[in-house]
Amino acid sequence: MSKQHKMHPADRIAQILSAALVVASKVGYARLTREDIAKRADVPASLISYHLGTMPALRRKIMREAIRTECLPVVAQGLAIRDRFALKAPAELRARAVASLS
């Protein structure tokens, strides 16, 4: 990992969530690990825990970000595993996420 420069916490969280969406799209939402996200975001895994909390809290925030940014592959994966936040996404977004699988 490169030497980290000081970032505003909101910017750091955005960086981590962006990296998490990329990782989730590649390895799968259900298989996400802090270590995979940390490697993609080029931050220590402990920094992810510091900013985003436990793994369940991190998953909630990742799914909320996937819904907010309309990251269809991640929303679709959330629907497949019956993630409660994915299931509460707007119906139109859920439909597009499912359609994106074909």
C-alpha positions in Angstrom: 0.0 0.0 0.0 1.2 3.5 -0.7 1.6 6.0 2.0 -1.8 7.5 2.6 -2.3 11.2 2.6 -4.8 12.9 4.9 -8.3 12.9 3.5 -11.5 14.3 4.8 -13.4 11.4 6.3 -16.3 11.8 3.9 -13.9 11.6 1.0 -12.2 8.5 2.4 -15.5 6.8 2.9 -16.5 7.6 -0.7 -13.2 6.2 -1.9 -13.7 3.0 0.1 -17.3 2.5 -1.0 -16.4 3.1 -4.6 -13.7 0.4 -4.4 -16.1 -1.9 -2.6 -18.6 -1.6 -5.6 -15.8 -2.5 -8.0 -14.8 -5.5 -5.9 -18.4 -6.6 -5.4 -19.0 -6.5 -9.1 -16.0 -8.7 -9.7 -15.9 -11.2 -6.8 -19.5 -11.0 -5.7 -21.3 -9.0 -3.0 -21.7 -12.1 -0.8 -17.9 -12.8 -1.0 -16.6 -9.3 -0.1 -13.9 -9.0 2.4 -12.3 -6.0 4.0 -8.9 -7.2 2.7 -10.2 -7.2 -1.0 -11.7 -3.8 -0.6 -8.6 -2.4 1.2 -6.4 -3.7 -1.6 -8.6 -2.0 -4.3 -8.8 1.2 -2.3 -5.1 1.1 -1.4 -5.9 1.6 2.3 -5.3 -0.6 5.4 -8.2 -2.9 6.2 -8.2 -1.3 9.7 -9.2 2.0 8.1 -12.2 0.4 6.6 -13.3 -0.8 10.0 -12.6 2.6 11.5 -14.8 4.4 9.0 -17.5 1.9 8.3 -17.7 -0.4 11.3 -18.5 -4.1 11.4 -18.9 -6.3 8.3 -22.7 -6.2 8.5 -22.6 -2.4 8.8 -20.2 -2.2 5.9 -22.4 -4.4 3.7 -25.4 -2.2 4.5 -23.5 0.9 3.4 -22.2 -0.8 0.3 -25.7 -1.8 -0.7 -27.1 1.6 0.0 -24.3 3.1 -2.2 -25.1 0.5 -4.9 -28.7 1.6 -4.9 -27.8 5.3 -4.8 -25.4 5.0 -7.7 -27.5 2.4 -9.5 -24.7 -0.1 -9.6 -26.9 -2.8 -11.2 -24.6 -5.8 -10.8 -24.3 -5.3 -7.0 -28.1 -4.6 -6.6 -28.8 -7.8 -8.6 -26.5 -9.8 -6.4 -28.2 -8.3 -3.3 -31.5 -9.3 -4.7 -30.3 -12.9 -5.3 -29.2 -13.3 -1.7 -32.3 -11.5 -0.4 -30.4 -8.6 1.1 -33.1 -6.5 2.9 -31.8 -3.2 1.5 -31.7 -4.5 -2.0 -35.3 -5.8 -1.6 -36.4 -2.3 -0.5 -34.8 -0.6 -3.6 -37.3 1.1 -5.9 -39.1 -1.4 -8.1 -37.8 0.1 -11.3 -34.2 -0.2 -10.1 -34.8 -3.8 -9.0 -36.3 -4.7 -12.4 -33.3 -3.1 -14.2 -30.9 -4.9 -12.0 -32.5 -8.3 -12.7 -32.7 -7.5 -16.4 -29.0 -6.6 -16.4 -28.2 -10.2 -15.7 -29.3 -11.4 -19.1 
